[in-house]
């Protein structure tokens, strides 16, 4: 692939995230954007406001985009950095417009999307938004998830790049109100168009308002290789191995 993946594996383990540039060509990004723009935006899984446009269950709602996202380079990253047996469990498309005032405070991604509500020890609290059940699972399940963020635009501190607290993924549940700012290291994750950011869900992260009048579009895909207990299923689990 033209680079050594082992350093990225180490960065994810130690820092909770890594950035790999130039995974997609300009033409590949253009093809992905074209498919998204042609989609039927009237569905209830599409959220649109002045500050944010989002498509939940993205790979389900726009299945044509899957082959464009999972190029040979992308599949190599998933299989080499995560593992051969990892599959998609959640996907969202985010579009932060040029004039967006949408600010996201520091948080961890503590919930997973599932197909039903079922009382299981260690799972809870539950939510149900747009007919989608979400629940906070046991910490071991969260620790096993990887998130791939594909950047369709250049992203920096002026148009909503993620700010992350390095190594916070190692502290399990880490409430924002307990952050010791004198000890923590904050990193702004600048990613160019066609690059990807990989992170652990337990990494504390935030996103600032847009100040430079530039758009920020990101495809967010989560992966796991664990099945859920007691008849509970991932709501967006892929049925095929995307790494092959």
C-alpha positions as CSV (number, residue, x, y, z in Angstrom):
1,X,0.0,0.0,0.0
2,X,3.0,2.3,0.0
3,X,3.2,2.6,3.8
4,X,3.7,0.5,6.9
5,X,0.5,-0.3,8.8
6,X,2.1,-1.4,12.0
7,X,2.7,2.2,13.2
8,X,-1.0,2.9,12.8
9,X,-1.9,-0.1,14.9
10,X,0.4,1.1,17.6
11,X,-1.0,4.7,17.5
12,X,-4.6,3.4,17.8
13,X,-3.6,1.2,20.8
14,X,-1.6,3.9,22.6
15,X,-3.4,7.2,21.6
16,X,-6.8,6.0,20.7
17,X,-6.8,7.2,17.1
18,X,-4.7,7.5,14.0
19,X,-4.9,9.4,10.7
20,X,-4.0,7.9,7.3
21,X,-4.0,10.3,4.3
22,X,-4.6,9.6,0.6
23,X,-6.7,6.5,0.9
24,X,-9.1,7.7,-1.7
25,X,-8.3,9.6,-5.0
26,X,-10.1,12.8,-5.9
27,X,-12.2,10.8,-8.5
28,X,-13.1,8.2,-5.9
29,X,-14.3,10.9,-3.6
30,X,-16.3,12.6,-6.4
31,X,-18.0,9.3,-7.2
32,X,-19.0,8.8,-3.6
33,X,-20.4,12.3,-3.3
34,X,-22.3,11.9,-6.6
35,X,-24.1,8.8,-5.3
36,X,-25.0,10.6,-2.0
37,X,-26.4,13.6,-3.8
38,X,-28.6,11.5,-6.0
39,X,-30.2,9.7,-3.0
40,X,-33.9,10.2,-2.0
41,X,-33.6,12.5,1.0
42,X,-37.3,12.2,2.1
43,X,-36.7,9.2,4.3
44,X,-37.0,9.4,8.1
45,X,-33.4,8.3,8.5
46,X,-32.3,11.5,6.8
47,X,-31.9,14.4,9.2
48,X,-31.7,17.9,7.8
49,X,-31.3,21.3,9.6
50,X,-29.4,24.5,9.0
51,X,-26.5,23.2,11.0
52,X,-26.3,19.5,10.0
53,X,-27.4,17.0,7.4
54,X,-27.1,13.4,8.4
55,X,-28.0,10.0,7.0
56,X,-28.4,7.3,9.6
57,X,-28.0,3.6,8.6
58,X,-26.1,5.1,5.7
59,X,-24.9,1.8,4.1
60,X,-28.5,0.4,4.2
61,X,-30.1,3.6,2.9
62,X,-27.6,4.0,0.0
63,X,-26.3,0.5,-0.8
64,X,-24.8,1.6,-4.1
65,X,-22.1,3.5,-2.1
66,X,-20.7,0.3,-0.5
67,X,-18.5,-0.8,-3.4
68,X,-17.2,2.8,-3.7
69,X,-16.2,2.9,-0.1
70,X,-14.7,-0.5,0.3
71,X,-11.9,-0.2,-2.3
72,X,-8.9,-2.5,-2.1
73,X,-7.0,0.1,-0.1
74,X,-9.9,0.5,2.4
75,X,-10.4,-3.2,2.8
76,X,-6.6,-3.6,3.4
77,X,-6.8,-1.1,6.2
78,X,-9.8,-2.8,7.9
79,X,-8.3,-6.3,7.7
80,X,-4.8,-5.3,8.7
81,X,-5.7,-2.8,11.5
82,X,-8.8,-4.4,12.9
83,X,-8.8,-8.0,11.9
84,X,-10.0,-10.3,9.1
85,X,-13.2,-11.1,10.9
86,X,-14.5,-7.6,11.5
87,X,-17.8,-6.5,10.1
88,X,-19.8,-3.2,9.9
89,X,-22.2,-2.6,12.7
90,X,-23.2,1.1,12.2
91,X,-22.9,3.8,9.6
92,X,-23.7,7.5,9.5
93,X,-23.1,10.2,6.9
94,X,-22.5,13.7,8.4
95,X,-22.6,17.0,6.4
96,X,-21.7,20.1,8.3
97,X,-22.6,23.0,6.0
98,X,-20.4,26.0,5.4
99,X,-22.3,28.3,7.9
100,X,-22.9,25.6,10.6
101,X,-23.0,26.7,14.2
102,X,-23.3,23.1,15.3
103,X,-21.0,22.4,18.2
104,X,-20.5,19.0,19.8
105,X,-19.1,19.0,23.4
106,X,-16.6,16.4,24.6
107,X,-18.1,12.9,24.8
108,X,-17.5,9.2,24.3
109,X,-19.5,7.1,21.9
110,X,-21.1,4.9,24.5
111,X,-24.1,3.4,22.7
112,X,-24.6,0.8,20.0
113,X,-27.5,0.3,17.5
114,X,-29.5,-2.9,18.0
115,X,-32.5,-4.5,16.4
116,X,-34.8,-4.7,19.5
117,X,-35.1,-3.8,23.2
118,X,-34.4,-6.7,25.5
119,X,-33.6,-6.6,29.2
120,X,-30.1,-8.1,29.5
121,X,-27.8,-7.7,32.5
122,X,-25.1,-5.0,31.8
123,X,-27.1,-3.4,28.9
124,X,-28.7,0.0,29.6
125,X,-29.9,2.8,29.5
126,X,-31.9,2.4,26.3
127,X,-33.2,5.0,23.7
128,X,-35.4,4.8,20.7
129,X,-35.0,7.4,18.0
130,X,-36.5,7.2,14.5
131,X,-37.4,3.6,15.2
132,X,-33.8,2.8,16.0
133,X,-33.0,1.2,19.4
134,X,-29.7,2.2,21.0
135,X,-28.2,0.9,24.2
136,X,-25.1,1.3,26.3
137,X,-23.5,-2.2,26.4
138,X,-20.8,-3.6,28.7
139,X,-17.5,-1.9,28.5
140,X,-15.8,-4.9,26.8
141,X,-18.1,-4.5,23.8
142,X,-17.2,-0.8,23.4
143,X,-13.5,-1.5,23.8
144,X,-13.6,-3.9,20.9
145,X,-15.1,-1.5,18.4
146,X,-13.2,0.5,15.8
147,X,-14.5,3.6,14.0
148,X,-13.5,4.5,10.5
149,X,-14.1,8.2,9.5
150,X,-13.8,8.9,5.7
151,X,-13.2,12.6,4.9
152,X,-14.9,13.9,1.8
153,X,-13.5,17.4,2.4
154,X,-10.4,18.9,3.8
155,X,-11.1,19.2,7.6
156,X,-9.2,21.4,10.1
157,X,-9.9,23.4,13.3
158,X,-11.9,26.0,11.3
159,X,-14.6,23.7,9.9
160,X,-15.3,21.1,12.6
161,X,-12.3,18.8,12.8
162,X,-12.5,16.5,15.8
163,X,-10.6,17.6,18.9
164,X,-9.6,14.5,20.9
165,X,-8.1,13.8,24.3
166,X,-5.2,11.5,23.7
167,X,-5.2,8.2,25.6
168,X,-8.6,8.8,27.1
169,X,-9.9,5.6,25.6
170,X,-7.8,3.7,28.2
171,X,-9.9,5.1,31.1
172,X,-13.1,3.3,30.3
173,X,-16.0,5.6,31.2
174,X,-14.5,9.0,31.5
175,X,-17.1,11.8,32.2
176,X,-16.4,15.2,30.6
177,X,-17.0,16.9,33.9
178,X,-14.1,15.0,35.3
179,X,-11.5,16.0,32.7
180,X,-8.3,17.2,34.3
181,X,-7.2,19.8,31.7
182,X,-3.8,20.3,33.4
183,X,-2.9,16.7,32.7
184,X,-4.7,15.9,29.4
185,X,-3.3,16.4,25.9
186,X,-5.8,17.7,23.3
187,X,-5.1,17.0,19.6
188,X,-7.0,18.6,16.7
189,X,-7.3,15.9,14.0
190,X,-6.6,17.6,10.7
191,X,-7.5,15.3,7.8
192,X,-7.4,16.1,4.1
193,X,-9.9,15.1,1.5
194,X,-9.5,11.4,0.8
195,X,-7.9,10.6,4.1
196,X,-9.3,8.6,7.0
197,X,-9.3,8.9,10.7
198,X,-9.6,5.7,12.8
199,X,-10.6,6.0,16.4
200,X,-11.8,4.0,19.4
201,X,-15.3,4.9,20.6
202,X,-14.2,5.5,24.2
203,X,-11.8,8.3,23.0
204,X,-13.2,11.6,24.3
205,X,-13.8,13.9,21.3
206,X,-15.6,17.1,20.4
207,X,-16.3,19.2,17.3
208,X,-16.2,22.9,17.0
209,X,-18.4,25.3,15.0
210,X,-17.5,26.2,11.4
211,X,-15.6,29.5,11.1
212,X,-14.0,29.4,7.6
213,X,-17.1,29.0,5.4
214,X,-16.0,25.5,4.3
215,X,-18.1,22.4,4.2
216,X,-17.2,19.2,6.2
217,X,-18.6,15.9,5.0
218,X,-17.6,12.7,6.8
219,X,-18.7,9.0,6.5
220,X,-18.6,7.3,9.9
221,X,-18.5,3.5,10.0
222,X,-18.2,1.3,13.1
223,X,-16.8,-2.2,13.1
224,X,-16.8,-5.2,15.5
225,X,-16.1,-8.9,15.4
226,X,-18.3,-9.8,18.4
227,X,-21.9,-11.1,18.3
228,X,-24.3,-9.8,20.9
229,X,-25.8,-12.1,23.6
230,X,-29.3,-13.4,24.4
231,X,-30.7,-13.0,20.9
232,X,-29.8,-9.3,20.6
233,X,-28.4,-8.3,17.2
234,X,-26.6,-5.4,15.7
235,X,-29.2,-3.4,13.7
236,X,-26.8,-2.8,10.8
237,X,-24.6,-5.8,10.8
238,X,-23.3,-6.7,7.4
239,X,-24.1,-10.2,6.2
240,X,-21.0,-10.4,4.0
241,X,-17.3,-10.0,4.7
242,X,-16.4,-6.7,3.3
243,X,-12.6,-7.4,3.5
244,X,-12.8,-10.0,0.7
